């Protein structure tokens, strides 16, 4: 990750519901950390849906409407859909002075492969380290953790092969859509995979229409910070050799 002097901005890990009414209050909170919607320069990053025919346009259109309704005037639809476009000078210039980057859903592995080491990712992380907001929903949230894996592989009974993610929160592993995911997976499989975490990591199960939002910058020594659950449902925490801990909307936790 790019190193830059400054204090990182707010961070939101969203289980689902990007650019919908369910996330209005969460996004108002994030915009307030910048001084309000008129101070925001928002980049919409549909990279995770880059392999889908209509995904990027869908997310960009939805994001434009959502943030305009929240009072944001400067909303930039990016077309960073793969590693090549993540190095496109025109696309990178679009990110040059942003203070709010939002990664929407799709494939976490495609997002990680597209952004890792790219000029676009460097621009996003520099904005974040200058105090800008960084948000990721579904695949976007998964990619911001320390490691990720294929949820589809888990649900089909395959082996959990951890892949290094983008590492904004290197001690966290994010599972979005967790309320739906939980209903599709047996307790034994849950314990086998989610509690068999890479050493030192915590798994975060974030329900749909729900966000885990960091309220304070991470501690320089430990990377831990103060977080709050926002949205419609809850969050589950999984630590190695410990029972699942459940948090409801409004609950706060140190992670």
C-alpha positions as CSV (number, residue, x, y, z in Angstrom):
1,X,0.0,0.0,0.0
2,X,1.2,3.5,-0.8
3,X,2.7,5.3,2.1
4,X,1.9,9.0,2.6
5,X,1.9,11.5,5.4
6,X,-1.5,12.2,6.7
7,X,-4.4,10.6,8.6
8,X,-6.5,8.0,6.7
9,X,-10.1,8.9,6.1
10,X,-13.3,7.1,7.0
11,X,-13.7,3.5,5.8
12,X,-16.9,1.6,5.1
13,X,-17.3,-2.1,4.5
14,X,-20.8,-2.8,3.2
15,X,-22.6,-6.1,3.0
16,X,-24.9,-5.1,0.1
17,X,-27.1,-2.2,-1.0
18,X,-24.6,0.2,-2.5
19,X,-26.3,3.3,-4.0
20,X,-29.7,2.4,-2.5
21,X,-32.0,3.9,0.1
22,X,-30.7,1.4,2.6
23,X,-27.3,3.1,2.6
24,X,-28.5,6.7,2.6
25,X,-27.8,7.3,6.3
26,X,-24.5,5.6,6.1
27,X,-23.4,7.6,3.1
28,X,-24.6,10.8,4.8
29,X,-22.3,10.0,7.7
30,X,-19.4,9.4,5.3
31,X,-20.0,12.6,3.4
32,X,-20.2,14.5,6.7
33,X,-16.6,13.4,7.5
34,X,-15.6,15.5,4.4
35,X,-17.5,18.6,5.4
36,X,-20.8,17.6,3.7
37,X,-21.9,16.7,0.2
38,X,-20.8,19.9,-1.5
39,X,-17.2,19.3,-0.4
40,X,-17.2,15.7,-1.8
41,X,-15.5,14.6,-5.0
42,X,-16.8,11.1,-5.5
43,X,-15.3,8.5,-7.8
44,X,-17.5,5.5,-8.7
45,X,-15.4,2.4,-9.3
46,X,-17.3,-0.5,-10.9
47,X,-14.1,-2.5,-11.4
48,X,-15.4,-5.7,-9.7
49,X,-18.1,-5.9,-12.3
50,X,-15.6,-5.5,-15.2
51,X,-16.3,-9.0,-16.5
52,X,-20.1,-8.4,-16.7
53,X,-21.6,-7.0,-19.9
54,X,-23.9,-4.4,-18.3
55,X,-22.5,-4.3,-14.8
56,X,-20.3,-1.2,-14.9
57,X,-22.9,1.0,-16.6
58,X,-25.5,-0.2,-14.1
59,X,-23.4,0.7,-11.1
60,X,-22.2,4.0,-12.5
61,X,-25.8,5.1,-13.3
62,X,-27.1,4.0,-9.9
63,X,-24.2,5.8,-8.2
64,X,-24.7,9.0,-10.1
65,X,-28.4,9.1,-9.1
66,X,-27.7,8.1,-5.4
67,X,-25.0,10.7,-4.7
68,X,-26.8,13.4,-6.6
69,X,-29.9,12.8,-4.4
70,X,-27.6,13.2,-1.4
71,X,-26.5,16.6,-2.7
72,X,-23.1,15.8,-4.2
73,X,-22.3,17.9,-7.3
74,X,-18.9,16.3,-8.3
75,X,-19.6,12.6,-9.1
76,X,-17.2,10.9,-11.5
77,X,-18.1,7.6,-13.2
78,X,-14.9,5.7,-13.9
79,X,-14.4,3.0,-16.5
80,X,-11.6,1.1,-14.7
81,X,-12.7,-2.4,-15.5
82,X,-9.4,-4.4,-15.7
83,X,-5.6,-4.0,-15.3
84,X,-5.2,-2.2,-18.6
85,X,-7.8,0.5,-17.8
86,X,-6.3,0.8,-14.3
87,X,-3.2,2.2,-16.0
88,X,-5.1,4.4,-18.5
89,X,-3.8,8.0,-18.0
90,X,-7.3,9.5,-18.6
91,X,-8.8,7.2,-16.0
92,X,-6.0,7.9,-13.5
93,X,-6.4,11.7,-14.0
94,X,-10.1,11.3,-13.1
95,X,-9.0,10.1,-9.7
96,X,-6.3,12.7,-9.1
97,X,-8.1,15.0,-6.6
98,X,-11.0,12.8,-5.4
99,X,-11.8,12.5,-1.7
100,X,-14.3,9.7,-1.8
101,X,-13.8,6.4,-3.7
102,X,-16.6,3.7,-3.8
103,X,-16.0,0.2,-5.1
104,X,-19.2,-1.6,-6.0
105,X,-19.9,-5.3,-6.3
106,X,-19.0,-8.1,-8.6
107,X,-15.9,-10.4,-8.4
108,X,-13.4,-9.7,-5.6
109,X,-10.7,-11.6,-7.3
110,X,-11.1,-9.6,-10.5
111,X,-11.1,-6.4,-8.5
112,X,-7.9,-7.3,-6.7
113,X,-6.1,-8.5,-9.9
114,X,-7.2,-5.3,-11.8
115,X,-6.1,-2.8,-9.1
116,X,-3.1,-4.3,-7.4
117,X,0.1,-2.3,-8.2
118,X,-1.8,-0.1,-10.7
119,X,-1.6,3.7,-11.1
120,X,-5.4,3.8,-10.3
121,X,-5.0,2.0,-7.0
122,X,-2.1,4.3,-6.1
123,X,-4.3,7.3,-6.8
124,X,-7.2,5.8,-4.6
125,X,-4.9,5.0,-1.7
126,X,-3.2,8.4,-1.8
127,X,-6.7,10.0,-1.6
128,X,-7.6,7.8,1.3
129,X,-4.3,8.5,3.1
130,X,-5.0,12.3,2.7
131,X,-8.2,11.9,4.6
132,X,-10.6,10.8,1.9
133,X,-13.4,8.3,2.3
134,X,-12.9,4.7,1.0
135,X,-16.0,2.5,0.7
136,X,-16.5,-1.0,-0.7
137,X,-19.7,-3.0,-1.1
138,X,-19.9,-6.8,-1.5
139,X,-16.9,-7.7,-3.6
140,X,-15.6,-4.2,-3.1
141,X,-15.6,-4.8,0.7
142,X,-14.0,-8.2,0.3
143,X,-11.1,-6.8,-1.7
144,X,-10.2,-4.2,0.9
145,X,-9.3,-6.8,3.6
146,X,-6.1,-8.7,4.1
147,X,-7.3,-11.9,2.3
148,X,-10.2,-13.1,0.3
149,X,-11.6,-16.3,-1.2
150,X,-14.4,-17.5,-3.5
151,X,-17.7,-17.7,-1.6
152,X,-19.1,-19.7,-4.5
153,X,-16.4,-22.3,-4.0
154,X,-17.2,-22.5,-0.3
155,X,-20.9,-22.9,-0.9
156,X,-20.2,-25.7,-3.4
157,X,-18.1,-27.6,-0.8
158,X,-14.7,-26.7,-2.2
159,X,-11.6,-25.9,-0.3
160,X,-11.0,-22.4,1.2
161,X,-8.0,-21.1,-0.7
162,X,-7.1,-17.7,0.8
163,X,-5.8,-15.1,-1.7
164,X,-4.0,-12.0,-0.7
165,X,-6.3,-9.0,-1.0
166,X,-5.6,-5.2,-1.2
167,X,-4.8,-4.9,2.5
168,X,-6.4,-1.6,3.5
169,X,-7.5,-3.5,6.7
170,X,-4.9,-6.3,6.6
171,X,-6.2,-8.0,9.8
172,X,-9.8,-8.4,8.5
173,X,-11.4,-10.8,6.1
174,X,-14.9,-9.7,4.9
175,X,-17.9,-11.9,4.0
176,X,-20.7,-9.7,2.6
177,X,-24.4,-10.8,2.2
178,X,-23.8,-12.7,5.4
179,X,-27.4,-13.3,6.4
180,X,-28.1,-15.0,3.1
181,X,-24.7,-16.8,3.1
182,X,-25.4,-18.1,6.6
183,X,-28.6,-19.7,5.5
184,X,-26.8,-21.6,2.7
185,X,-23.9,-23.1,4.7
186,X,-24.0,-25.7,7.4
187,X,-22.6,-25.0,10.9
188,X,-19.8,-27.5,10.4
189,X,-18.7,-25.9,7.1
190,X,-18.9,-22.5,8.8
191,X,-16.6,-23.6,11.6
192,X,-14.3,-25.4,9.2
193,X,-13.8,-22.5,6.8
194,X,-14.5,-19.2,8.7
195,X,-12.8,-20.2,11.9
196,X,-9.8,-21.6,10.0
197,X,-8.6,-18.1,9.4
198,X,-5.1,-17.1,8.4
199,X,-3.2,-16.4,11.7
200,X,-3.9,-13.0,13.3
201,X,-7.0,-12.3,11.1
202,X,-10.7,-11.7,12.1
203,X,-13.5,-12.7,9.8
204,X,-16.3,-10.1,9.5
205,X,-19.7,-11.3,8.3
206,X,-21.7,-8.3,7.2
207,X,-25.4,-8.7,6.5
208,X,-27.2,-7.2,3.5
209,X,-28.1,-3.5,3.7
210,X,-25.6,-3.1,6.5
211,X,-22.2,-1.5,6.9
212,X,-19.3,-1.7,9.3
213,X,-17.9,1.9,9.4
214,X,-14.6,2.9,11.0
215,X,-15.1,5.9,13.2
216,X,-11.4,6.6,14.1
217,X,-8.2,6.3,12.1
218,X,-6.3,3.0,12.7
219,X,-3.7,2.9,15.5
220,X,-0.3,3.3,13.9
221,X,1.2,0.4,15.8
222,X,-1.7,-2.1,15.8
223,X,-3.9,-1.1,12.9
224,X,-6.9,-1.4,15.3
225,X,-9.6,1.2,15.3
226,X,-13.2,1.9,16.6
227,X,-16.0,0.7,14.3
228,X,-19.8,1.0,14.3
229,X,-22.5,-1.1,12.7
230,X,-24.9,1.0,10.5
231,X,-27.8,0.0,8.4
232,X,-30.7,-2.5,8.6
233,X,-29.2,-5.6,10.1
234,X,-26.0,-6.8,11.9
235,X,-22.5,-8.0,11.8
236,X,-20.9,-11.3,13.0
237,X,-17.3,-11.5,14.1
238,X,-15.2,-14.7,13.9
239,X,-11.9,-15.1,15.7
240,X,-9.8,-18.2,15.7
241,X,-10.7,-20.5,18.6
242,X,-13.6,-18.4,19.7
243,X,-17.4,-18.4,19.4
244,X,-19.1,-16.1,16.9
245,X,-19.8,-12.6,18.3
246,X,-22.9,-10.8,17.0
247,X,-23.4,-7.1,16.7
248,X,-26.6,-5.2,16.0
249,X,-27.1,-1.8,14.3
250,X,-25.6,0.9,16.5
251,X,-23.2,-1.4,18.3
252,X,-19.5,-0.4,18.4
253,X,-16.4,-2.5,18.5
254,X,-12.6,-2.3,18.5
255,X,-11.0,-4.2,15.6
